[in-house]
Amino acid sequence: MIALQNLRQQMKCGSCGRAMTIAVMMAVAVGSVCATTAHSQNSDQVKAGLEVWRSSGCSDCHGPFANGEKERDEAPTGANIRTSRLDAAALKLTISCGRPGGAGMPAFDEGAYKIRACYDRPLGPPPDNLYPTPRTLSPEQIDAVVAYLQARIVGRGRITRAECLAYYDGQEDPCEDYK
C-alpha cells in the first residue's frame, strides 16, 4: 500500500519513467515471490502425498508406481493410473468415495456417503460392496495424494529410474530393473 502511494506521488512529480520502472520491478519481484511460494507449497504437498501413498495401502492394489502391478496378491488389482487421463476432481472423487460395484476401490474419506455425498447418492450408509480400506484419510491427505498423482503419475507412461529412486529414497536395490 505504501509503495502504491509512493508511486502515485512520483507520478505527480513528473518522474513517470522512473516510477513505471519501479512499478514494473516491484510487480516482477512480487510475482517471483508468489510463484516461488506456490511452487514450494505444491512441492511440499506432493511430498506429503507420496508419504500418504506409501503408508495408506495404495501400492497394495496399484503398485508403488501406480501402474497396476499390485504389491499384495490378495488385494484387488488397481487401475494403472500412469496411463489414466483423470483430472484432479475425478481423482479426488475416486479416492474419497471409492468405486462401488465390485471395482475394488475403497472409500478413503471417513465422511464419504455419511457426511459428504458421493456419486449423487443421498447421505446415508456407504454401499456394502466397497472394498475395505486399511485406514481412512483426511480431506487434506486426499488432496496431497491427488497433488502427488498429478505431479508424478498421471499420464507419465513408463517408470523411470529417477522415479524409482525418488520413491525408494535413493535405495539402489529396488531400482535395478530401471536402467
Secondary structure by P-SEA (a helix, b strand, c coil): caaaaaaaaaaaacaaaaaaaaaaaaaaaaaaaaaaaaaaaaaaaaaaaaaaaacccccccccccccccccccccccccccccccccaaaaaaaaaccccccccccccccccccccccccccccccccccccccccccaaaaaaaaaaaaacccccccccaaaaaaaaccccccccccc
